[in-house]
């Protein structure tokens, strides 16, 4: 175990999980990934999943826009990095906002865009269909938001590779903080 853990001084690593959270599918995916991350990482890694914050996200209760913005932004700003799910018909507006805040504050982003329509440009029927209104067979993602992720992080298209990278980055950060603790 890490030296600072042995000394009962747990240097926390904090991850903010930015993802859509309004459908059962989204909440289940988020909970499944976060549970797997919590299982794969040591106790000193804290993951903030906004849907777990009942004070602002229990939809049977009430939280106004300022309460939600302040609660989630405070959590984001205290994070070492964020992971962001950019999947969906369009990027979730809340996720795009969280990415913007992270970019502005220099907080790294590890993004996931797993749309199955990426690539396959060798298929001439799909390319020819681009001339017809409403027949694009390819995905589209907002390039401004993607640029913010890539300028201060990385974007994955495979959930497994994304997950592995998150775990590796958290472990690297733990080692860096341990080294800093030992030298101070």
N, CA and C atoms as an extended XYZ file, in Angstrom:
552
Properties=species:S:1:pos:R:3:atomname:S:1:resname:S:1:resid:I:1 pbc="F F F"
N         0.850       -1.175        0.000 N   UNK     1
C         0.000        0.000        0.000 CA  UNK     1
C         0.893        1.234        0.000 C   UNK     1
N         0.384        2.318       -0.472 N   UNK     2
C         1.174        3.541       -0.576 CA  UNK     2
C         1.568        4.056        0.803 C   UNK     2
N         2.767        4.655        0.898 N   UNK     3
C         3.284        5.129        2.181 CA  UNK     3
C         2.331        6.075        2.896 C   UNK     3
N         1.761        7.042        2.172 N   UNK     4
C         0.893        7.995        2.844 CA  UNK     4
C        -0.398        7.342        3.323 C   UNK     4
N        -0.799        6.235        2.705 N   UNK     5
C        -1.966        5.518        3.207 CA  UNK     5
C        -1.622        4.827        4.527 C   UNK     5
N        -0.413        4.306        4.613 N   UNK     6
C         0.029        3.648        5.843 CA  UNK     6
C         0.077        4.618        7.010 C   UNK     6
N         0.373        5.869        6.702 N   UNK     7
C         0.464        6.886        7.743 CA  UNK     7
C        -0.894        7.512        8.052 C   UNK     7
N        -1.972        6.897        7.563 N   UNK     8
C        -3.336        7.398        7.742 CA  UNK     8
C        -3.548        8.785        7.145 C   UNK     8
N        -2.719        9.132        6.206 N   UNK     9
C        -2.878       10.396        5.490 CA  UNK     9
C        -3.231       10.027        4.057 C   UNK     9
N        -4.525        9.989        3.781 N   UNK    10
C        -4.947        9.569        2.453 CA  UNK    10
C        -5.072       10.765        1.529 C   UNK    10
N        -4.136       10.882        0.598 N   UNK    11
C        -4.210       11.892       -0.439 CA  UNK    11
C        -5.260       11.422       -1.431 C   UNK    11
N        -6.326       12.175       -1.561 N   UNK    12
C        -7.441       11.782       -2.425 CA  UNK    12
C        -7.172       12.146       -3.883 C   UNK    12
N        -7.629       11.275       -4.741 N   UNK    13
C        -7.710       11.546       -6.166 CA  UNK    13
C        -9.206       11.668       -6.441 C   UNK    13
N        -9.590       12.692       -7.167 N   UNK    14
C       -11.017       12.883       -7.433 CA  UNK    14
C       -11.277       12.921       -8.933 C   UNK    14
N       -12.267       12.130       -9.334 N   UNK    15
C       -12.693       12.059      -10.728 CA  UNK    15
C       -14.139       12.550      -10.804 C   UNK    15
N       -14.407       13.405      -11.758 N   UNK    16
C       -15.771       13.879      -12.012 CA  UNK    16
C       -16.291       13.119      -13.225 C   UNK    16
N       -17.478       12.519      -13.110 N   UNK    17
C       -18.058       11.718      -14.187 CA  UNK    17
C       -19.166       12.516      -14.855 C   UNK    17
N       -18.892       13.042      -16.047 N   UNK    18
C       -19.853       13.851      -16.799 CA  UNK    18
C       -20.542       12.986      -17.842 C   UNK    18
N       -21.856       12.875      -17.714 N   UNK    19
C       -22.605       12.028      -18.634 CA  UNK    19
C       -24.083       12.408      -18.577 C   UNK    19
N       -24.804       12.167      -19.666 N   UNK    20
C       -26.253       12.361      -19.579 CA  UNK    20
C       -26.825       11.466      -18.474 C   UNK    20
N       -27.918       11.913      -17.829 N   UNK    21
C       -28.428       11.143      -16.692 CA  UNK    21
C       -29.950       11.130      -16.584 C   UNK    21
N       -30.635       11.309      -17.691 N   UNK    22
C       -32.078       11.459      -17.590 CA  UNK    22
C       -32.899       10.243      -18.003 C   UNK    22
N       -32.315        9.291      -18.709 N   UNK    23
C       -33.061        8.073      -19.045 CA  UNK    23
C       -32.534        6.912      -18.203 C   UNK    23
N       -33.341        5.874      -18.083 N   UNK    24
C       -32.890        4.684      -17.359 CA  UNK    24
C       -31.599        4.154      -17.966 C   UNK    24
N       -31.523        4.102      -19.294 N   UNK    25
C       -30.339        3.589      -19.973 CA  UNK    25
C       -29.092        4.383      -19.571 C   UNK    25
N       -29.213        5.703      -19.558 N   UNK    26
C       -28.075        6.544      -19.207 CA  UNK    26
C       -27.662        6.340      -17.750 C   UNK    26
N       -28.638        6.352      -16.847 N   UNK    27
C       -28.317        6.173      -15.423 CA  UNK    27
C       -27.701        4.804      -15.163 C   UNK    27
N       -28.218        3.761      -15.804 N   UNK    28
C       -27.675        2.400      -15.615 CA  UNK    28
C       -26.248        2.302      -16.154 C   UNK    28
N       -26.015        2.873      -17.334 N   UNK    29
C       -24.663        2.863      -17.896 CA  UNK    29
C       -23.708        3.582      -16.953 C   UNK    29
N       -24.092        4.777      -16.519 N   UNK    30
C       -23.248        5.559      -15.617 CA  UNK    30
C       -22.934        4.780      -14.339 C   UNK    30
N       -23.981        4.233      -13.723 N   UNK    31
C       -23.797        3.493      -12.467 CA  UNK    31
C       -22.911        2.272      -12.682 C   UNK    31
N       -23.095        1.571      -13.785 N   UNK    32
C       -22.297        0.380      -14.069 CA  UNK    32
C       -20.816        0.732      -14.245 C   UNK    32
N       -20.533        1.757      -15.029 N   UNK    33
C       -19.135        2.166      -15.248 CA  UNK    33
C       -18.516        2.666      -13.946 C   UNK    33
N       -19.232        3.508      -13.219 N   UNK    34
C       -18.685        4.053      -11.969 CA  UNK    34
C       -18.487        2.947      -10.939 C   UNK    34
N       -19.421        2.010      -10.824 N   UNK    35
C       -19.225        0.883       -9.909 CA  UNK    35
C       -17.986        0.087      -10.292 C   UNK    35
N       -17.790       -0.148      -11.585 N   UNK    36
C       -16.606       -0.886      -12.051 CA  UNK    36
C       -15.325       -0.119      -11.773 C   UNK    36
N       -15.354        1.197      -11.952 N   UNK    37
C       -14.181        2.014      -11.635 CA  UNK    37
C       -13.879        1.975      -10.140 C   UNK    37
N       -14.916        2.100       -9.334 N   UNK    38
C       -14.710        2.056       -7.878 CA  UNK    38
C       -14.136        0.717       -7.443 C   UNK    38
N       -14.538       -0.349       -8.087 N   UNK    39
C       -14.013       -1.676       -7.786 CA  UNK    39
C       -12.550       -1.790       -8.227 C   UNK    39
N       -12.207       -1.155       -9.340 N   UNK    40
C       -10.870       -1.282       -9.934 CA  UNK    40
C        -9.835       -0.344       -9.339 C   UNK    40
N       -10.277        0.668       -8.622 N   UNK    41
C        -9.360        1.677       -8.097 CA  UNK    41
C        -9.300        1.612       -6.576 C   UNK    41
N        -8.204        2.094       -5.991 N   UNK    42
C        -8.095        2.077       -4.527 CA  UNK    42
C        -9.093        3.017       -3.855 C   UNK    42
N        -9.233        2.843       -2.558 N   UNK    43
C       -10.193        3.621       -1.761 CA  UNK    43
C        -9.955        5.120       -1.811 C   UNK    43
N        -8.731        5.530       -2.044 N   UNK    44
C        -8.444        6.965       -2.029 CA  UNK    44
C        -8.817        7.657       -3.348 C   UNK    44
N        -9.480        6.927       -4.253 N   UNK    45
C       -10.002        7.541       -5.464 CA  UNK    45
C       -11.500        7.738       -5.275 C   UNK    45
N       -11.898        8.992       -5.314 N   UNK    46
C       -13.314        9.352       -5.161 CA  UNK    46
C       -13.865        9.697       -6.539 C   UNK    46
N       -15.023        9.164       -6.857 N   UNK    47
C       -15.672        9.475       -8.133 CA  UNK    47
C       -16.986       10.182       -7.841 C   UNK    47
N       -17.110       11.369       -8.374 N   UNK    48
C       -18.358       12.118       -8.234 CA  UNK    48
C       -19.225       11.838       -9.452 C   UNK    48
N       -20.358       11.216       -9.218 N   UNK    49
C       -21.347       10.933      -10.249 CA  UNK    49
C       -22.567       11.799       -9.928 C   UNK    49
N       -22.810       12.851      -10.699 N   UNK    50
C       -23.880       13.788      -10.357 CA  UNK    50
C       -25.223       13.142      -10.046 C   UNK    50
N       -25.581       12.064      -10.722 N   UNK    51
C       -26.885       11.440      -10.468 CA  UNK    51
C       -26.991       10.882       -9.055 C   UNK    51
N       -25.870       10.692       -8.379 N   UNK    52
C       -25.892       10.206       -7.004 CA  UNK    52
C       -26.088       11.335       -5.988 C   UNK    52
N       -25.979       12.566       -6.431 N   UNK    53
C       -26.157       13.708       -5.545 CA  UNK    53
C       -27.654       13.977       -5.412 C   UNK    53
N       -28.257       13.354       -4.424 N   UNK    54
C       -29.706       13.444       -4.223 CA  UNK    54
C       -30.170       14.870       -3.936 C   UNK    54
N       -29.303       15.673       -3.339 N   UNK    55
C       -29.695       17.048       -2.998 CA  UNK    55
C       -30.101       17.839       -4.242 C   UNK    55
N       -29.487       17.528       -5.383 N   UNK    56
C       -29.820       18.281       -6.593 CA  UNK    56
C       -30.422       17.428       -7.703 C   UNK    56
N       -30.291       16.127       -7.628 N   UNK    57
C       -30.750       15.293       -8.742 CA  UNK    57
C       -31.854       14.306       -8.411 C   UNK    57
N       -32.430       14.401       -7.247 N   UNK    58
C       -33.634       13.626       -6.947 CA  UNK    58
C       -34.780       14.379       -7.611 C   UNK    58
N       -35.265       13.864       -8.717 N   UNK    59
C       -36.247       14.595       -9.511 CA  UNK    59
C       -37.616       14.669       -8.846 C   UNK    59
N       -37.825       13.940       -7.743 N   UNK    60
C       -39.072       14.108       -6.990 CA  UNK    60
C       -38.964       15.297       -6.040 C   UNK    60
N       -37.752       15.773       -5.830 N   UNK    61
C       -37.520       16.946       -4.987 CA  UNK    61
C       -37.366       18.185       -5.848 C   UNK    61
N       -36.729       19.187       -5.280 N   UNK    62
C       -36.559       20.444       -6.008 CA  UNK    62
C       -35.156       20.993       -5.809 C   UNK    62
N       -34.549       21.347       -6.904 N   UNK    63
C       -33.301       22.108       -6.898 CA  UNK    63
C       -33.385       23.047       -8.096 C   UNK    63
N       -33.130       24.326       -7.860 N   UNK    64
C       -33.206       25.253       -8.991 CA  UNK    64
C       -31.896       25.228       -9.777 C   UNK    64
N       -31.867       25.961      -10.872 N   UNK    65
C       -30.728       25.931      -11.781 CA  UNK    65
C       -29.434       26.381      -11.114 C   UNK    65
N       -29.499       27.392      -10.260 N   UNK    66
C       -28.294       27.885       -9.593 CA  UNK    66
C       -27.774       26.841       -8.607 C   UNK    66
N       -28.668       26.194       -7.872 N   UNK    67
C       -28.253       25.146       -6.932 CA  UNK    67
C       -27.532       24.017       -7.667 C   UNK    67
N       -28.088       23.606       -8.796 N   UNK    68
C       -27.491       22.526       -9.590 CA  UNK    68
C       -26.139       22.967      -10.140 C   UNK    68
N       -26.099       24.156      -10.743 N   UNK    69
C       -24.855       24.649      -11.336 CA  UNK    69
C       -23.749       24.786      -10.294 C   UNK    69
N       -24.072       25.344       -9.142 N   UNK    70
C       -23.058       25.540       -8.106 CA  UNK    70
C       -22.577       24.213       -7.522 C   UNK    70
N       -23.493       23.303       -7.257 N   UNK    71
C       -23.105       22.015       -6.662 CA  UNK    71
C       -22.190       21.231       -7.597 C   UNK    71
N       -22.608       21.088       -8.852 N   UNK    72
C       -21.797       20.300       -9.785 CA  UNK    72
C       -20.492       21.010      -10.149 C   UNK    72
N       -20.535       22.327      -10.310 N   UNK    73
C       -19.307       23.056      -10.645 CA  UNK    73
C       -18.294       22.982       -9.511 C   UNK    73
N       -18.739       23.096       -8.271 N   UNK    74
C       -17.817       22.952       -7.139 CA  UNK    74
C       -17.154       21.583       -7.140 C   UNK    74
N       -17.916       20.546       -7.434 N   UNK    75
C       -17.349       19.193       -7.513 CA  UNK    75
C       -16.368       19.085       -8.673 C   UNK    75
N       -16.725       19.642       -9.806 N   UNK    76
C       -15.857       19.588      -10.981 CA  UNK    76
C       -14.539       20.310      -10.718 C   UNK    76
N       -14.628       21.491      -10.127 N   UNK    77
C       -13.420       22.284       -9.888 CA  UNK    77
C       -12.482       21.660       -8.862 C   UNK    77
N       -12.998       20.774       -8.036 N   UNK    78
C       -12.141       20.109       -7.051 CA  UNK    78
C       -11.638       18.759       -7.552 C   UNK    78
N       -11.874       18.467       -8.824 N   UNK    79
C       -11.483       17.174       -9.400 CA  UNK    79
C       -10.111       17.244      -10.060 C   UNK    79
N        -9.438       16.101      -10.057 N   UNK    80
C        -8.140       15.996      -10.736 CA  UNK    80
C        -8.307       15.855      -12.240 C   UNK    80
N        -9.354       15.164      -12.661 N   UNK    81
C        -9.714       15.089      -14.072 CA  UNK    81
C       -11.174       14.683      -14.178 C   UNK    81
N       -11.725       14.896      -15.381 N   UNK    82
C       -13.093       14.455      -15.592 CA  UNK    82
C       -13.114       13.405      -16.692 C   UNK    82
N       -14.078       12.522      -16.576 N   UNK    83
C       -14.377       11.602      -17.672 CA  UNK    83
C       -15.723       12.049      -18.213 C   UNK    83
N       -15.858       12.036      -19.529 N   UNK    84
C       -17.061       12.587      -20.144 CA  UNK    84
C       -17.574       11.654      -21.225 C   UNK    84
N       -18.869       11.401      -21.175 N   UNK    85
C       -19.536       10.594      -22.194 CA  UNK    85
C       -20.172       11.563      -23.189 C   UNK    85
N       -19.698       11.516      -24.427 N   UNK    86
C       -20.184       12.403      -25.474 CA  UNK    86
C       -21.171       11.697      -26.405 C   UNK    86
N       -21.629       10.531      -26.026 N   UNK    87
C       -22.549        9.746      -26.847 CA  UNK    87
C       -23.954       10.334      -26.832 C   UNK    87
N       -24.728        9.938      -27.814 N   UNK    88
C       -26.111       10.380      -27.935 CA  UNK    88
C       -26.322       11.013      -29.292 C   UNK    88
N       -27.572       11.347      -29.592 N   UNK    89
C       -27.867       11.987      -30.874 CA  UNK    89
C       -27.091       13.296      -30.999 C   UNK    89
N       -26.975       14.014      -29.904 N   UNK    90
C       -26.111       15.186      -29.810 CA  UNK    90
C       -25.457       15.126      -28.439 C   UNK    90
N       -24.385       15.836      -28.264 N   UNK    91
C       -23.728       15.866      -26.960 CA  UNK    91
C       -24.683       16.516      -25.965 C   UNK    91
N       -24.845       15.882      -24.820 N   UNK    92
C       -25.683       16.428      -23.760 CA  UNK    92
C       -25.184       17.831      -23.418 C   UNK    92
N       -26.097       18.774      -23.318 N   UNK    93
C       -25.743       20.173      -23.064 CA  UNK    93
C       -25.004       20.320      -21.730 C   UNK    93
N       -25.437       19.588      -20.708 N   UNK    94
C       -24.753       19.651      -19.417 CA  UNK    94
C       -23.323       19.131      -19.512 C   UNK    94
N       -23.132       18.035      -20.256 N   UNK    95
C       -21.788       17.475      -20.444 CA  UNK    95
C       -20.917       18.484      -21.197 C   UNK    95
N       -21.472       19.116      -22.227 N   UNK    96
C       -20.705       20.119      -22.973 CA  UNK    96
C       -20.311       21.282      -22.060 C   UNK    96
N       -21.214       21.688      -21.176 N   UNK    97
C       -20.899       22.766      -20.229 CA  UNK    97
C       -19.786       22.340      -19.283 C   UNK    97
N       -19.858       21.110      -18.777 N   UNK    98
C       -18.829       20.603      -17.869 CA  UNK    98
C       -17.476       20.539      -18.571 C   UNK    98
N       -17.473       20.129      -19.826 N   UNK    99
C       -16.225       20.096      -20.604 CA  UNK    99
C       -15.674       21.514      -20.762 C   UNK    99
N       -16.553       22.481      -20.999 N   UNK   100
C       -16.118       23.876      -21.134 CA  UNK   100
C       -15.488       24.413      -19.856 C   UNK   100
N       -16.108       24.115      -18.720 N   UNK   101
C       -15.547       24.543      -17.435 CA  UNK   101
C       -14.180       23.878      -17.223 C   UNK   101
N       -14.117       22.569      -17.489 N   UNK   102
C       -12.849       21.849      -17.312 CA  UNK   102
C       -11.760       22.448      -18.196 C   UNK   102
N       -12.081       22.720      -19.447 N   UNK   103
C       -11.106       23.313      -20.362 CA  UNK   103
C       -10.622       24.668      -19.826 C   UNK   103
N       -11.562       25.503      -19.421 N   UNK   104
C       -11.207       26.838      -18.945 CA  UNK   104
C       -10.307       26.790      -17.714 C   UNK   104
N       -10.467       25.772      -16.897 N   UNK   105
C        -9.676       25.651      -15.666 CA  UNK   105
C        -8.472       24.717      -15.818 C   UNK   105
N        -8.257       24.186      -17.017 N   UNK   106
C        -7.096       23.323      -17.251 CA  UNK   106
C        -7.227       21.931      -16.646 C   UNK   106
N        -8.446       21.486      -16.412 N   UNK   107
C        -8.679       20.148      -15.855 CA  UNK   107
C        -8.764       19.159      -17.018 C   UNK   107
N        -7.907       18.140      -17.050 N   UNK   108
C        -7.919       17.188      -18.171 CA  UNK   108
C        -9.257       16.449      -18.296 C   UNK   108
N        -9.598       16.128      -19.545 N   UNK   109
C       -10.827       15.410      -19.859 CA  UNK   109
C       -10.487       14.116      -20.594 C   UNK   109
N       -11.086       13.019      -20.139 N   UNK   110
C       -10.959       11.731      -20.823 CA  UNK   110
C       -12.345       11.418      -21.369 C   UNK   110
N       -12.516       11.607      -22.678 N   UNK   111
C       -13.826       11.508      -23.291 CA  UNK   111
C       -14.088       10.187      -23.982 C   UNK   111
N       -15.378        9.883      -24.107 N   UNK   112
C       -15.845        8.700      -24.830 CA  UNK   112
C       -16.870        9.141      -25.868 C   UNK   112
N       -16.619        8.746      -27.118 N   UNK   113
C       -17.582        8.932      -28.207 CA  UNK   113
C       -17.629        7.614      -28.966 C   UNK   113
N       -18.589        6.775      -28.612 N   UNK   114
C       -18.598        5.397      -29.119 CA  UNK   114
C       -19.618        5.159      -30.221 C   UNK   114
N       -20.081        6.205      -30.880 N   UNK   115
C       -21.092        6.073      -31.928 CA  UNK   115
C       -20.619        5.068      -32.991 C   UNK   115
N       -21.448        4.054      -33.247 N   UNK   116
C       -21.068        2.980      -34.179 CA  UNK   116
C       -21.032        3.441      -35.630 C   UNK   116
N       -21.509        4.635      -35.915 N   UNK   117
C       -21.514        5.138      -37.296 CA  UNK   117
C       -20.209        5.822      -37.688 C   UNK   117
N       -19.233        5.835      -36.803 N   UNK   118
C       -17.941        6.431      -37.126 CA  UNK   118
C       -17.233        5.551      -38.144 C   UNK   118
N       -16.532        6.169      -39.044 N   UNK   119
C       -15.723        5.416      -39.998 CA  UNK   119
C       -16.536        4.847      -41.149 C   UNK   119
N       -16.093        3.731      -41.693 N   UNK   120
C       -16.728        3.044      -42.825 CA  UNK   120
C       -16.797        3.929      -44.063 C   UNK   120
N       -15.778        4.749      -44.274 N   UNK   121
C       -15.785        5.651      -45.420 CA  UNK   121
C       -15.458        4.938      -46.725 C   UNK   121
N       -15.090        3.686      -46.692 N   UNK   122
C       -14.800        2.935      -47.915 CA  UNK   122
C       -16.049        2.478      -48.645 C   UNK   122
N       -17.202        2.640      -48.047 N   UNK   123
C       -18.456        2.215      -48.648 CA  UNK   123
C       -18.976        3.339      -49.544 C   UNK   123
N       -18.892        3.145      -50.868 N   UNK   124
C       -19.274        4.207      -51.807 CA  UNK   124
C       -20.766        4.527      -51.762 C   UNK   124
N       -21.625        3.556      -51.465 N   UNK   125
C       -23.058        3.849      -51.342 CA  UNK   125
C       -23.304        4.869      -50.231 C   UNK   125
N       -22.600        4.702      -49.119 N   UNK   126
C       -22.762        5.653      -48.008 CA  UNK   126
C       -22.243        7.036      -48.397 C   UNK   126
N       -21.150        7.081      -49.092 N   UNK   127
C       -20.577        8.361      -49.512 CA  UNK   127
C       -21.493        9.041      -50.530 C   UNK   127
N       -22.020        8.285      -51.488 N   UNK   128
C       -22.930        8.854      -52.489 CA  UNK   128
C       -24.225        9.350      -51.854 C   UNK   128
N       -24.675        8.697      -50.796 N   UNK   129
C       -25.910        9.102      -50.123 CA  UNK   129
C       -25.779       10.466      -49.458 C   UNK   129
N       -24.548       10.951      -49.250 N   UNK   130
C       -24.351       12.263      -48.633 CA  UNK   130
C       -24.940       13.389      -49.479 C   UNK   130
N       -25.103       13.153      -50.783 N   UNK   131
C       -25.694       14.160      -51.662 CA  UNK   131
C       -27.205       14.293      -51.470 C   UNK   131
N       -27.830       13.318      -50.799 N   UNK   132
C       -29.273       13.346      -50.578 CA  UNK   132
C       -29.569       13.925      -49.193 C   UNK   132
N       -30.571       14.776      -49.140 N   UNK   133
C       -30.961       15.394      -47.875 CA  UNK   133
C       -31.426       14.309      -46.898 C   UNK   133
N       -30.866       14.338      -45.687 N   UNK   134
C       -31.294       13.434      -44.628 CA  UNK   134
C       -30.807       12.003      -44.747 C   UNK   134
N       -29.847       11.732      -45.612 N   UNK   135
C       -29.381       10.355      -45.804 CA  UNK   135
C       -27.946       10.105      -45.361 C   UNK   135
N       -27.388       10.968      -44.548 N   UNK   136
C       -26.033       10.730      -44.068 CA  UNK   136
C       -25.999        9.471      -43.209 C   UNK   136
N       -25.095        8.592      -43.522 N   UNK   137
C       -24.921        7.344      -42.784 CA  UNK   137
C       -23.793        7.460      -41.753 C   UNK   137
N       -23.311        8.667      -41.558 N   UNK   138
C       -22.189        8.892      -40.663 CA  UNK   138
C       -22.623        9.703      -39.452 C   UNK   138
N       -21.899        9.541      -38.370 N   UNK   139
C       -22.224       10.283      -37.155 CA  UNK   139
C       -21.715       11.714      -37.280 C   UNK   139
N       -22.289       12.582      -36.481 N   UNK   140
C       -21.795       13.940      -36.371 CA  UNK   140
C       -21.680       14.274      -34.897 C   UNK   140
N       -20.627       14.956      -34.551 N   UNK   141
C       -20.422       15.419      -33.189 CA  UNK   141
C       -19.942       16.858      -33.263 C   UNK   141
N       -20.341       17.667      -32.307 N   UNK   142
C       -19.966       19.066      -32.298 CA  UNK   142
C       -18.453       19.197      -32.186 C   UNK   142
N       -17.847       19.783      -33.200 N   UNK   143
C       -16.387       19.850      -33.267 CA  UNK   143
C       -15.788       20.834      -32.265 C   UNK   143
N       -16.533       21.834      -31.861 N   UNK   144
C       -16.032       22.754      -30.836 CA  UNK   144
C       -15.821       21.996      -29.530 C   UNK   144
N       -16.828       21.231      -29.116 N   UNK   145
C       -16.721       20.466      -27.874 CA  UNK   145
C       -15.630       19.406      -27.983 C   UNK   145
N       -15.554       18.724      -29.110 N   UNK   146
C       -14.488       17.741      -29.324 CA  UNK   146
C       -13.127       18.417      -29.232 C   UNK   146
N       -13.019       19.599      -29.807 N   UNK   147
C       -11.755       20.339      -29.747 CA  UNK   147
C       -11.348       20.677      -28.324 C   UNK   147
N       -12.322       21.022      -27.478 N   UNK   148
C       -12.009       21.310      -26.076 CA  UNK   148
C       -11.485       20.059      -25.371 C   UNK   148
N       -12.082       18.913      -25.677 N   UNK   149
C       -11.606       17.656      -25.079 CA  UNK   149
C       -10.190       17.356      -25.547 C   UNK   149
N        -9.982       17.383      -26.859 N   UNK   150
C        -8.670       17.020      -27.415 CA  UNK   150
C        -7.567       18.013      -27.048 C   UNK   150
N        -7.924       19.284      -26.866 N   UNK   151
C        -6.918       20.287      -26.516 CA  UNK   151
C        -6.377       20.092      -25.105 C   UNK   151
N        -7.145       19.429      -24.260 N   UNK   152
C        -6.722       19.262      -22.869 CA  UNK   152
C        -7.009       17.844      -22.371 C   UNK   152
N        -6.985       16.890      -23.293 N   UNK   153
C        -7.270       15.521      -22.893 CA  UNK   153
C        -7.212       14.578      -24.067 C   UNK   153
N        -8.096       13.592      -24.020 N   UNK   154
C        -8.076       12.540      -25.028 CA  UNK   154
C        -9.499       12.032      -25.244 C   UNK   154
N        -9.772       11.520      -26.442 N   UNK   155
C       -11.100       11.028      -26.785 CA  UNK   155
C       -10.990        9.598      -27.296 C   UNK   155
N       -11.820        8.723      -26.754 N   UNK   156
C       -11.834        7.306      -27.137 CA  UNK   156
C       -13.140        6.946      -27.819 C   UNK   156
N       -13.087        5.907      -28.670 N   UNK   157
C       -14.317        5.412      -29.288 CA  UNK   157
C       -14.712        4.036      -28.764 C   UNK   157
N       -13.873        3.442      -27.941 N   UNK   158
C       -14.137        2.106      -27.397 CA  UNK   158
C       -14.231        2.188      -25.871 C   UNK   158
N       -15.325        1.695      -25.309 N   UNK   159
C       -15.546        1.767      -23.864 CA  UNK   159
C       -14.425        1.061      -23.096 C   UNK   159
N       -13.984       -0.099      -23.586 N   UNK   160
C       -12.929       -0.847      -22.898 CA  UNK   160
C       -11.619       -0.078      -22.840 C   UNK   160
N       -11.218        0.507      -23.958 N   UNK   161
C        -9.983        1.302      -23.990 CA  UNK   161
C       -10.109        2.540      -23.102 C   UNK   161
N       -11.272        3.175      -23.142 N   UNK   162
C       -11.560        4.351      -22.309 CA  UNK   162
C       -11.440        4.008      -20.829 C   UNK   162
N       -12.088        2.921      -20.435 N   UNK   163
C       -12.071        2.474      -19.043 CA  UNK   163
C       -10.638        2.190      -18.584 C   UNK   163
N        -9.889        1.448      -19.391 N   UNK   164
C        -8.502        1.108      -19.055 CA  UNK   164
C        -7.665        2.371      -18.882 C   UNK   164
N        -7.846        3.330      -19.759 N   UNK   165
C        -7.087        4.574      -19.687 CA  UNK   165
C        -7.424        5.348      -18.409 C   UNK   165
N        -8.701        5.389      -18.052 N   UNK   166
C        -9.115        6.080      -16.823 CA  UNK   166
C        -8.404        5.464      -15.620 C   UNK   166
N        -8.417        4.137      -15.534 N   UNK   167
C        -7.766        3.441      -14.418 CA  UNK   167
C        -6.273        3.738      -14.412 C   UNK   167
N        -5.630        3.666      -15.576 N   UNK   168
C        -4.192        3.932      -15.660 CA  UNK   168
C        -3.862        5.370      -15.262 C   UNK   168
N        -4.659        6.322      -15.704 N   UNK   169
C        -4.408        7.722      -15.361 CA  UNK   169
C        -4.594        7.965      -13.864 C   UNK   169
N        -5.596        7.351      -13.271 N   UNK   170
C        -5.793        7.497      -11.825 CA  UNK   170
C        -4.607        6.899      -11.073 C   UNK   170
N        -4.132        5.747      -11.516 N   UNK   171
C        -2.988        5.114      -10.855 CA  UNK   171
C        -1.724        5.959      -11.005 C   UNK   171
N        -1.515        6.565      -12.179 N   UNK   172
C        -0.367        7.455      -12.374 CA  UNK   172
C        -0.450        8.654      -11.436 C   UNK   172
N        -1.629        9.207      -11.316 N   UNK   173
C        -1.816       10.368      -10.454 CA  UNK   173
C        -1.572       10.014       -8.992 C   UNK   173
N        -1.995        8.836       -8.576 N   UNK   174
C        -1.729        8.375       -7.207 CA  UNK   174
C        -0.226        8.309       -6.971 C   UNK   174
N         0.512        7.732       -7.915 N   UNK   175
C         1.975        7.632       -7.775 CA  UNK   175
C         2.625        9.012       -7.747 C   UNK   175
N         2.146        9.933       -8.589 N   UNK   176
C         2.683       11.291       -8.592 CA  UNK   176
C         2.458       11.965       -7.244 C   UNK   176
N         1.257       11.827       -6.720 N   UNK   177
C         0.955       12.449       -5.422 CA  UNK   177
C         1.752       11.787       -4.294 C   UNK   177
N         1.978       10.490       -4.397 N   UNK   178
C         2.799        9.800       -3.393 CA  UNK   178
C         4.225       10.321       -3.441 C   UNK   178
N         4.767       10.477       -4.650 N   UNK   179
C         6.117       10.985       -4.810 CA  UNK   179
C         6.230       12.404       -4.275 C   UNK   179
N         5.247       13.243       -4.593 N   UNK   180
C         5.245       14.614       -4.080 CA  UNK   180
C         5.166       14.631       -2.554 C   UNK   180
N         4.364       13.752       -1.992 N   UNK   181
C         4.207       13.656       -0.533 CA  UNK   181
C         5.553       13.270        0.117 C   UNK   181
N         6.269       12.349       -0.509 N   UNK   182
C         7.535       11.868        0.046 CA  UNK   182
C         8.630       12.930       -0.043 C   UNK   182
N         8.574       13.768       -1.088 N   UNK   183
C         9.616       14.778       -1.255 CA  UNK   183
C         9.334       16.042       -0.442 C   UNK   183
N         8.110       16.193        0.035 N   UNK   184
C         7.765       17.391        0.825 CA  UNK   184
C         7.944       17.162        2.286 C   UNK   184
